[in-house]
Structures are given as structure tokens and as C-alpha cells.
Amino acid sequence: MLAACTLTLPAQAGPKLITGTEQWENVNYLLTEIPWYQSLSQAQEAARQKGKMVFYMHILGKLNGAT
């Protein structure tokens, strides 16, 4: 156990911070280019019809930051 701890590599730094404009563009893309559904059952039915999977995301607040 001790040997495993001493042989691990140091953690790498995370990605650089992005500007507010870049963040706004990312959020805008999520809100306008991806179809969102009000219920999981609606998303499941649409996915079933298209032969696709459902991406489920549960958040507190709003993606655009207006919580």
C-alpha cells in the first residue's frame, strides 16, 4: 500500500479558466442547440422513436446562471 502511494504521479492542473463570453456561448449552445424535455418520459419516447439514448441531467437552478 505504501509503495503504491509513493509511485503515483502528481495531479495535473485542470484546464485554464475561460472568459465570460466563452461561458455564455457554451451555455447558449446547450440551451438552444440541444432539445430539452420537461419530463423523463417525454425524453424516453423521443429517444425510442429516434433510436437514440437519453442523456439525463438533474441540476439545481438554471443553466444560464439565473437561479
PyMOL Python script that loads the backbone (N, CA, C, O; Angstrom):
from pymol import cmd

cmd.read_pdbstr("""\
ATOM      1  N   MET A   1       0.828  -1.187   0.000  1.00  0.00           N
ATOM      2  CA  MET A   1       0.000   0.000   0.000  1.00  0.00           C
ATOM      3  C   MET A   1       0.871   1.249   0.000  1.00  0.00           C
ATOM      4  O   MET A   1       0.613   2.181  -0.762  1.00  0.00           O
ATOM      5  N   LEU A   2       1.889   1.279   0.837  1.00  0.00           N
ATOM      6  CA  LEU A   2       2.766   2.443   0.902  1.00  0.00           C
ATOM      7  C   LEU A   2       3.498   2.638  -0.421  1.00  0.00           C
ATOM      8  O   LEU A   2       3.649   3.771  -0.879  1.00  0.00           O
ATOM      9  N   ALA A   3       3.954   1.554  -1.041  1.00  0.00           N
ATOM     10  CA  ALA A   3       4.654   1.659  -2.316  1.00  0.00           C
ATOM     11  C   ALA A   3       3.739   2.228  -3.389  1.00  0.00           C
ATOM     12  O   ALA A   3       4.177   3.027  -4.217  1.00  0.00           O
ATOM     13  N   ALA A   4       2.490   1.829  -3.383  1.00  0.00           N
ATOM     14  CA  ALA A   4       1.543   2.337  -4.375  1.00  0.00           C
ATOM     15  C   ALA A   4       1.342   3.838  -4.212  1.00  0.00           C
ATOM     16  O   ALA A   4       1.210   4.557  -5.203  1.00  0.00           O
ATOM     17  N   CYS A   5       1.319   4.306  -2.997  1.00  0.00           N
ATOM     18  CA  CYS A   5       1.128   5.737  -2.746  1.00  0.00           C
ATOM     19  C   CYS A   5       2.336   6.549  -3.183  1.00  0.00           C
ATOM     20  O   CYS A   5       2.180   7.672  -3.663  1.00  0.00           O
ATOM     21  N   THR A   6       3.515   6.015  -3.031  1.00  0.00           N
ATOM     22  CA  THR A   6       4.718   6.772  -3.368  1.00  0.00           C
ATOM     23  C   THR A   6       5.014   6.746  -4.856  1.00  0.00           C
ATOM     24  O   THR A   6       5.775   7.584  -5.340  1.00  0.00           O
ATOM     25  N   LEU A   7       4.435   5.807  -5.598  1.00  0.00           N
ATOM     26  CA  LEU A   7       4.705   5.704  -7.023  1.00  0.00           C
ATOM     27  C   LEU A   7       3.680   6.432  -7.887  1.00  0.00           C
ATOM     28  O   LEU A   7       3.808   6.445  -9.111  1.00  0.00           O
ATOM     29  N   THR A   8       2.694   7.022  -7.287  1.00  0.00           N
ATOM     30  CA  THR A   8       1.676   7.711  -8.083  1.00  0.00           C
ATOM     31  C   THR A   8       2.220   9.031  -8.599  1.00  0.00           C
ATOM     32  O   THR A   8       3.075   9.656  -7.973  1.00  0.00           O
ATOM     33  N   LEU A   9       1.714   9.437  -9.736  1.00  0.00           N
ATOM     34  CA  LEU A   9       2.135  10.693 -10.342  1.00  0.00           C
ATOM     35  C   LEU A   9       1.378  11.855  -9.711  1.00  0.00           C
ATOM     36  O   LEU A   9       0.252  11.681  -9.245  1.00  0.00           O
ATOM     37  N   PRO A  10       1.982  13.031  -9.694  1.00  0.00           N
ATOM     38  CA  PRO A  10       1.269  14.185  -9.143  1.00  0.00           C
ATOM     39  C   PRO A  10       0.058  14.526 -10.012  1.00  0.00           C
ATOM     40  O   PRO A  10       0.051  14.254 -11.212  1.00  0.00           O
ATOM     41  N   ALA A  11      -0.948  15.114  -9.407  1.00  0.00           N
ATOM     42  CA  ALA A  11      -2.155  15.500 -10.141  1.00  0.00           C
ATOM     43  C   ALA A  11      -1.817  16.593 -11.147  1.00  0.00           C
ATOM     44  O   ALA A  11      -1.022  17.490 -10.868  1.00  0.00           O
ATOM     45  N   GLN A  12      -2.422  16.504 -12.295  1.00  0.00           N
ATOM     46  CA  GLN A  12      -2.214  17.511 -13.332  1.00  0.00           C
ATOM     47  C   GLN A  12      -3.157  18.686 -13.090  1.00  0.00           C
ATOM     48  O   GLN A  12      -4.248  18.522 -12.546  1.00  0.00           O
ATOM     49  N   ALA A  13      -2.724  19.853 -13.496  1.00  0.00           N
ATOM     50  CA  ALA A  13      -3.563  21.039 -13.359  1.00  0.00           C
ATOM     51  C   ALA A  13      -4.781  20.907 -14.258  1.00  0.00           C
ATOM     52  O   ALA A  13      -4.712  20.292 -15.322  1.00  0.00           O
ATOM     53  N   GLY A  14      -5.887  21.480 -13.831  1.00  0.00           N
ATOM     54  CA  GLY A  14      -7.113  21.456 -14.621  1.00  0.00           C
ATOM     55  C   GLY A  14      -6.996  22.386 -15.817  1.00  0.00           C
ATOM     56  O   GLY A  14      -5.998  23.090 -15.975  1.00  0.00           O
ATOM     57  N   PRO A  15      -8.018  22.381 -16.652  1.00  0.00           N
ATOM     58  CA  PRO A  15      -7.986  23.258 -17.827  1.00  0.00           C
ATOM     59  C   PRO A  15      -8.004  24.728 -17.407  1.00  0.00           C
ATOM     60  O   PRO A  15      -8.419  25.068 -16.299  1.00  0.00           O
ATOM     61  N   LYS A  16      -7.549  25.580 -18.306  1.00  0.00           N
ATOM     62  CA  LYS A  16      -7.491  27.015 -18.000  1.00  0.00           C
ATOM     63  C   LYS A  16      -8.901  27.575 -17.839  1.00  0.00           C
ATOM     64  O   LYS A  16      -9.870  27.018 -18.354  1.00  0.00           O
ATOM     65  N   LEU A  17      -8.990  28.664 -17.129  1.00  0.00           N
ATOM     66  CA  LEU A  17     -10.271  29.339 -16.978  1.00  0.00           C
ATOM     67  C   LEU A  17     -10.686  29.933 -18.314  1.00  0.00           C
ATOM     68  O   LEU A  17      -9.840  30.328 -19.117  1.00  0.00           O
ATOM     69  N   ILE A  18     -11.980  29.993 -18.548  1.00  0.00           N
ATOM     70  CA  ILE A  18     -12.460  30.586 -19.791  1.00  0.00           C
ATOM     71  C   ILE A  18     -13.106  31.933 -19.478  1.00  0.00           C
ATOM     72  O   ILE A  18     -13.471  32.217 -18.338  1.00  0.00           O
ATOM     73  N   THR A  19     -13.235  32.741 -20.503  1.00  0.00           N
ATOM     74  CA  THR A  19     -13.812  34.072 -20.323  1.00  0.00           C
ATOM     75  C   THR A  19     -15.321  33.973 -20.142  1.00  0.00           C
ATOM     76  O   THR A  19     -15.930  32.944 -20.435  1.00  0.00           O
ATOM     77  N   GLY A  20     -15.905  35.044 -19.660  1.00  0.00           N
ATOM     78  CA  GLY A  20     -17.356  35.095 -19.514  1.00  0.00           C
ATOM     79  C   GLY A  20     -18.061  34.931 -20.848  1.00  0.00           C
ATOM     80  O   GLY A  20     -19.118  34.304 -20.926  1.00  0.00           O
ATOM     81  N   THR A  21     -17.477  35.497 -21.902  1.00  0.00           N
ATOM     82  CA  THR A  21     -18.062  35.369 -23.238  1.00  0.00           C
ATOM     83  C   THR A  21     -18.058  33.917 -23.695  1.00  0.00           C
ATOM     84  O   THR A  21     -19.053  33.433 -24.235  1.00  0.00           O
ATOM     85  N   GLU A  22     -16.944  33.221 -23.480  1.00  0.00           N
ATOM     86  CA  GLU A  22     -16.876  31.806 -23.854  1.00  0.00           C
ATOM     87  C   GLU A  22     -17.898  30.988 -23.073  1.00  0.00           C
ATOM     88  O   GLU A  22     -18.545  30.098 -23.623  1.00  0.00           O
ATOM     89  N   GLN A  23     -18.035  31.296 -21.791  1.00  0.00           N
ATOM     90  CA  GLN A  23     -19.004  30.585 -20.964  1.00  0.00           C
ATOM     91  C   GLN A  23     -20.421  30.840 -21.458  1.00  0.00           C
ATOM     92  O   GLN A  23     -21.226  29.913 -21.543  1.00  0.00           O
ATOM     93  N   TRP A  24     -20.729  32.090 -21.784  1.00  0.00           N
ATOM     94  CA  TRP A  24     -22.052  32.432 -22.291  1.00  0.00           C
ATOM     95  C   TRP A  24     -22.334  31.671 -23.581  1.00  0.00           C
ATOM     96  O   TRP A  24     -23.437  31.156 -23.767  1.00  0.00           O
ATOM     97  N   GLU A  25     -21.344  31.594 -24.479  1.00  0.00           N
ATOM     98  CA  GLU A  25     -21.520  30.860 -25.734  1.00  0.00           C
ATOM     99  C   GLU A  25     -21.775  29.379 -25.475  1.00  0.00           C
ATOM    100  O   GLU A  25     -22.617  28.771 -26.137  1.00  0.00           O
ATOM    101  N   ASN A  26     -21.060  28.797 -24.522  1.00  0.00           N
ATOM    102  CA  ASN A  26     -21.263  27.383 -24.184  1.00  0.00           C
ATOM    103  C   ASN A  26     -22.670  27.139 -23.646  1.00  0.00           C
ATOM    104  O   ASN A  26     -23.343  26.195 -24.059  1.00  0.00           O
ATOM    105  N   VAL A  27     -23.106  27.984 -22.734  1.00  0.00           N
ATOM    106  CA  VAL A  27     -24.445  27.833 -22.153  1.00  0.00           C
ATOM    107  C   VAL A  27     -25.504  28.067 -23.222  1.00  0.00           C
ATOM    108  O   VAL A  27     -26.491  27.334 -23.287  1.00  0.00           O
ATOM    109  N   ASN A  28     -25.312  29.075 -24.056  1.00  0.00           N
ATOM    110  CA  ASN A  28     -26.265  29.359 -25.128  1.00  0.00           C
ATOM    111  C   ASN A  28     -26.398  28.154 -26.059  1.00  0.00           C
ATOM    112  O   ASN A  28     -27.502  27.819 -26.487  1.00  0.00           O
ATOM    113  N   TYR A  29     -25.279  27.505 -26.373  1.00  0.00           N
ATOM    114  CA  TYR A  29     -25.319  26.306 -27.215  1.00  0.00           C
ATOM    115  C   TYR A  29     -26.145  25.213 -26.542  1.00  0.00           C
ATOM    116  O   TYR A  29     -26.988  24.586 -27.183  1.00  0.00           O
ATOM    117  N   LEU A  30     -25.905  24.987 -25.256  1.00  0.00           N
ATOM    118  CA  LEU A  30     -26.656  23.958 -24.532  1.00  0.00           C
ATOM    119  C   LEU A  30     -28.147  24.246 -24.527  1.00  0.00           C
ATOM    120  O   LEU A  30     -28.958  23.328 -24.644  1.00  0.00           O
ATOM    121  N   LEU A  31     -28.514  25.513 -24.392  1.00  0.00           N
ATOM    122  CA  LEU A  31     -29.923  25.876 -24.277  1.00  0.00           C
ATOM    123  C   LEU A  31     -30.652  25.932 -25.611  1.00  0.00           C
ATOM    124  O   LEU A  31     -31.871  25.765 -25.651  1.00  0.00           O
ATOM    125  N   THR A  32     -29.931  26.164 -26.706  1.00  0.00           N
ATOM    126  CA  THR A  32     -30.607  26.345 -27.993  1.00  0.00           C
ATOM    127  C   THR A  32     -30.395  25.213 -28.987  1.00  0.00           C
ATOM    128  O   THR A  32     -31.270  24.965 -29.816  1.00  0.00           O
ATOM    129  N   GLU A  33     -29.283  24.530 -28.933  1.00  0.00           N
ATOM    130  CA  GLU A  33     -28.972  23.519 -29.942  1.00  0.00           C
ATOM    131  C   GLU A  33     -29.300  22.094 -29.515  1.00  0.00           C
ATOM    132  O   GLU A  33     -29.330  21.190 -30.350  1.00  0.00           O
ATOM    133  N   ILE A  34     -29.541  21.888 -28.247  1.00  0.00           N
ATOM    134  CA  ILE A  34     -29.852  20.553 -27.740  1.00  0.00           C
ATOM    135  C   ILE A  34     -31.319  20.534 -27.344  1.00  0.00           C
ATOM    136  O   ILE A  34     -31.754  21.397 -26.582  1.00  0.00           O
ATOM    137  N   PRO A  35     -32.105  19.561 -27.846  1.00  0.00           N
ATOM    138  CA  PRO A  35     -33.514  19.508 -27.447  1.00  0.00           C
ATOM    139  C   PRO A  35     -33.658  19.074 -25.991  1.00  0.00           C
ATOM    140  O   PRO A  35     -33.134  18.034 -25.593  1.00  0.00           O
ATOM    141  N   TRP A  36     -34.364  19.869 -25.204  1.00  0.00           N
ATOM    142  CA  TRP A  36     -34.602  19.572 -23.799  1.00  0.00           C
ATOM    143  C   TRP A  36     -36.069  19.209 -23.619  1.00  0.00           C
ATOM    144  O   TRP A  36     -36.934  19.725 -24.327  1.00  0.00           O
ATOM    145  N   TYR A  37     -36.342  18.330 -22.680  1.00  0.00           N
ATOM    146  CA  TYR A  37     -37.708  17.889 -22.398  1.00  0.00           C
ATOM    147  C   TYR A  37     -38.043  18.184 -20.948  1.00  0.00           C
ATOM    148  O   TYR A  37     -37.165  18.198 -20.085  1.00  0.00           O
ATOM    149  N   GLN A  38     -39.320  18.421 -20.688  1.00  0.00           N
ATOM    150  CA  GLN A  38     -39.767  18.733 -19.338  1.00  0.00           C
ATOM    151  C   GLN A  38     -39.880  17.497 -18.457  1.00  0.00           C
ATOM    152  O   GLN A  38     -39.870  17.601 -17.231  1.00  0.00           O
ATOM    153  N   SER A  39     -39.986  16.333 -19.079  1.00  0.00           N
ATOM    154  CA  SER A  39     -40.108  15.115 -18.277  1.00  0.00           C
ATOM    155  C   SER A  39     -39.250  14.008 -18.876  1.00  0.00           C
ATOM    156  O   SER A  39     -38.966  13.997 -20.074  1.00  0.00           O
ATOM    157  N   LEU A  40     -38.852  13.097 -18.030  1.00  0.00           N
ATOM    158  CA  LEU A  40     -38.052  11.959 -18.476  1.00  0.00           C
ATOM    159  C   LEU A  40     -38.849  11.087 -19.435  1.00  0.00           C
ATOM    160  O   LEU A  40     -38.286  10.549 -20.388  1.00  0.00           O
ATOM    161  N   SER A  41     -40.140  10.938 -19.201  1.00  0.00           N
ATOM    162  CA  SER A  41     -40.955  10.095 -20.086  1.00  0.00           C
ATOM    163  C   SER A  41     -41.025  10.680 -21.494  1.00  0.00           C
ATOM    164  O   SER A  41     -41.020   9.925 -22.466  1.00  0.00           O
ATOM    165  N   GLN A  42     -41.090  12.007 -21.628  1.00  0.00           N
ATOM    166  CA  GLN A  42     -41.059  12.636 -22.952  1.00  0.00           C
ATOM    167  C   GLN A  42     -39.730  12.358 -23.651  1.00  0.00           C
ATOM    168  O   GLN A  42     -39.702  12.038 -24.839  1.00  0.00           O
ATOM    169  N   ALA A  43     -38.644  12.479 -22.919  1.00  0.00           N
ATOM    170  CA  ALA A  43     -37.316  12.230 -23.487  1.00  0.00           C
ATOM    171  C   ALA A  43     -37.167  10.769 -23.895  1.00  0.00           C
ATOM    172  O   ALA A  43     -36.592  10.473 -24.943  1.00  0.00           O
ATOM    173  N   GLN A  44     -37.678   9.859 -23.080  1.00  0.00           N
ATOM    174  CA  GLN A  44     -37.595   8.434 -23.404  1.00  0.00           C
ATOM    175  C   GLN A  44     -38.372   8.117 -24.676  1.00  0.00           C
ATOM    176  O   GLN A  44     -37.898   7.353 -25.517  1.00  0.00           O
ATOM    177  N   GLU A  45     -39.546   8.690 -24.822  1.00  0.00           N
ATOM    178  CA  GLU A  45     -40.355   8.434 -26.018  1.00  0.00           C
ATOM    179  C   GLU A  45     -39.662   8.977 -27.267  1.00  0.00           C
ATOM    180  O   GLU A  45     -39.615   8.298 -28.293  1.00  0.00           O
ATOM    181  N   ALA A  46     -39.126  10.193 -27.189  1.00  0.00           N
ATOM    182  CA  ALA A  46     -38.410  10.777 -28.328  1.00  0.00           C
ATOM    183  C   ALA A  46     -37.177   9.948 -28.672  1.00  0.00           C
ATOM    184  O   ALA A  46     -36.884   9.731 -29.849  1.00  0.00           O
ATOM    185  N   ALA A  47     -36.460   9.487 -27.666  1.00  0.00           N
ATOM    186  CA  ALA A  47     -35.268   8.663 -27.896  1.00  0.00           C
ATOM    187  C   ALA A  47     -35.651   7.328 -28.521  1.00  0.00           C
ATOM    188  O   ALA A  47     -34.968   6.837 -29.418  1.00  0.00           O
ATOM    189  N   ARG A  48     -36.733   6.752 -28.048  1.00  0.00           N
ATOM    190  CA  ARG A  48     -37.202   5.475 -28.594  1.00  0.00           C
ATOM    191  C   ARG A  48     -37.538   5.632 -30.075  1.00  0.00           C
ATOM    192  O   ARG A  48     -37.186   4.774 -30.886  1.00  0.00           O
ATOM    193  N   GLN A  49     -38.215   6.717 -30.430  1.00  0.00           N
ATOM    194  CA  GLN A  49     -38.596   6.958 -31.826  1.00  0.00           C
ATOM    195  C   GLN A  49     -37.383   7.180 -32.725  1.00  0.00           C
ATOM    196  O   GLN A  49     -37.395   6.798 -33.895  1.00  0.00           O
ATOM    197  N   LYS A  50     -36.341   7.795 -32.179  1.00  0.00           N
ATOM    198  CA  LYS A  50     -35.141   8.102 -32.965  1.00  0.00           C
ATOM    199  C   LYS A  50     -34.060   7.037 -32.852  1.00  0.00           C
ATOM    200  O   LYS A  50     -33.049   7.103 -33.552  1.00  0.00           O
ATOM    201  N   GLY A  51     -34.264   6.060 -31.980  1.00  0.00           N
ATOM    202  CA  GLY A  51     -33.245   5.025 -31.783  1.00  0.00           C
ATOM    203  C   GLY A  51     -31.997   5.558 -31.100  1.00  0.00           C
ATOM    204  O   GLY A  51     -30.886   5.110 -31.385  1.00  0.00           O
ATOM    205  N   LYS A  52     -32.179   6.514 -30.199  1.00  0.00           N
ATOM    206  CA  LYS A  52     -31.042   7.120 -29.502  1.00  0.00           C
ATOM    207  C   LYS A  52     -31.167   6.915 -28.000  1.00  0.00           C
ATOM    208  O   LYS A  52     -32.205   6.479 -27.502  1.00  0.00           O
ATOM    209  N   MET A  53     -30.094   7.237 -27.287  1.00  0.00           N
ATOM    210  CA  MET A  53     -30.092   7.149 -25.832  1.00  0.00           C
ATOM    211  C   MET A  53     -30.552   8.477 -25.235  1.00  0.00           C
ATOM    212  O   MET A  53     -30.581   9.503 -25.914  1.00  0.00           O
ATOM    213  N   VAL A  54     -30.908   8.436 -23.962  1.00  0.00           N
ATOM    214  CA  VAL A  54     -31.304   9.631 -23.227  1.00  0.00           C
ATOM    215  C   VAL A  54     -30.129  10.093 -22.374  1.00  0.00           C
ATOM    216  O   VAL A  54     -29.517   9.300 -21.659  1.00  0.00           O
ATOM    217  N   PHE A  55     -29.824  11.375 -22.458  1.00  0.00           N
ATOM    218  CA  PHE A  55     -28.849  11.989 -21.554  1.00  0.00           C
ATOM    219  C   PHE A  55     -29.660  12.682 -20.480  1.00  0.00           C
ATOM    220  O   PHE A  55     -30.396  13.625 -20.768  1.00  0.00           O
ATOM    221  N   TYR A  56     -29.535  12.224 -19.244  1.00  0.00           N
ATOM    222  CA  TYR A  56     -30.324  12.766 -18.133  1.00  0.00           C
ATOM    223  C   TYR A  56     -29.430  13.627 -17.262  1.00  0.00           C
ATOM    224  O   TYR A  56     -28.367  13.192 -16.818  1.00  0.00           O
ATOM    225  N   MET A  57     -29.872  14.857 -17.024  1.00  0.00           N
ATOM    226  CA  MET A  57     -29.100  15.764 -16.188  1.00  0.00           C
ATOM    227  C   MET A  57     -30.053  16.430 -15.208  1.00  0.00           C
ATOM    228  O   MET A  57     -31.058  17.018 -15.609  1.00  0.00           O
ATOM    229  N   HIS A  58     -29.739  16.337 -13.946  1.00  0.00           N
ATOM    230  CA  HIS A  58     -30.556  16.956 -12.901  1.00  0.00           C
ATOM    231  C   HIS A  58     -29.731  18.066 -12.269  1.00  0.00           C
ATOM    232  O   HIS A  58     -28.650  17.814 -11.738  1.00  0.00           O
ATOM    233  N   ILE A  59     -30.230  19.279 -12.325  1.00  0.00           N
ATOM    234  CA  ILE A  59     -29.486  20.410 -11.765  1.00  0.00           C
ATOM    235  C   ILE A  59     -30.367  21.196 -10.807  1.00  0.00           C
ATOM    236  O   ILE A  59     -31.595  21.119 -10.865  1.00  0.00           O
ATOM    237  N   LEU A  60     -29.741  21.935  -9.946  1.00  0.00           N
ATOM    238  CA  LEU A  60     -30.435  22.894  -9.093  1.00  0.00           C
ATOM    239  C   LEU A  60     -30.188  24.266  -9.696  1.00  0.00           C
ATOM    240  O   LEU A  60     -29.037  24.638  -9.923  1.00  0.00           O
ATOM    241  N   GLY A  61     -31.219  25.008  -9.953  1.00  0.00           N
ATOM    242  CA  GLY A  61     -31.067  26.305 -10.587  1.00  0.00           C
ATOM    243  C   GLY A  61     -31.211  26.185 -12.086  1.00  0.00           C
ATOM    244  O   GLY A  61     -31.769  25.211 -12.591  1.00  0.00           O
ATOM    245  N   LYS A  62     -30.710  27.170 -12.792  1.00  0.00           N
ATOM    246  CA  LYS A  62     -30.831  27.209 -14.244  1.00  0.00           C
ATOM    247  C   LYS A  62     -29.441  27.209 -14.872  1.00  0.00           C
ATOM    248  O   LYS A  62     -28.492  27.750 -14.304  1.00  0.00           O
ATOM    249  N   LEU A  63     -29.332  26.596 -16.053  1.00  0.00           N
ATOM    250  CA  LEU A  63     -28.038  26.526 -16.735  1.00  0.00           C
ATOM    251  C   LEU A  63     -27.476  27.902 -17.054  1.00  0.00           C
ATOM    252  O   LEU A  63     -26.259  28.087 -17.046  1.00  0.00           O
ATOM    253  N   ASN A  64     -28.340  28.867 -17.333  1.00  0.00           N
ATOM    254  CA  ASN A  64     -27.847  30.186 -17.721  1.00  0.00           C
ATOM    255  C   ASN A  64     -27.380  31.030 -16.541  1.00  0.00           C
ATOM    256  O   ASN A  64     -26.984  32.182 -16.717  1.00  0.00           O
ATOM    257  N   GLY A  65     -27.427  30.462 -15.343  1.00  0.00           N
ATOM    258  CA  GLY A  65     -26.931  31.164 -14.167  1.00  0.00           C
ATOM    259  C   GLY A  65     -27.974  31.986 -13.447  1.00  0.00           C
ATOM    260  O   GLY A  65     -27.708  32.498 -12.359  1.00  0.00           O
ATOM    261  N   ALA A  66     -29.155  32.127 -14.023  1.00  0.00           N
ATOM    262  CA  ALA A  66     -30.235  32.890 -13.384  1.00  0.00           C
ATOM    263  C   ALA A  66     -30.997  31.967 -12.443  1.00  0.00           C
ATOM    264  O   ALA A  66     -32.045  31.434 -12.807  1.00  0.00           O
ATOM    265  N   THR A  67     -30.479  31.780 -11.246  1.00  0.00           N
ATOM    266  CA  THR A  67     -31.097  30.826 -10.325  1.00  0.00           C
ATOM    267  C   THR A  67     -32.178  31.441  -9.491  1.00  0.00           C
ATOM    268  O   THR A  67     -32.788  30.757  -8.669  1.00  0.00           O
TER     269      THR A  67
END
""", "prot")
cmd.dss("prot")
cmd.show_as("cartoon", "prot")
cmd.util.cbc("prot")
cmd.orient("prot")
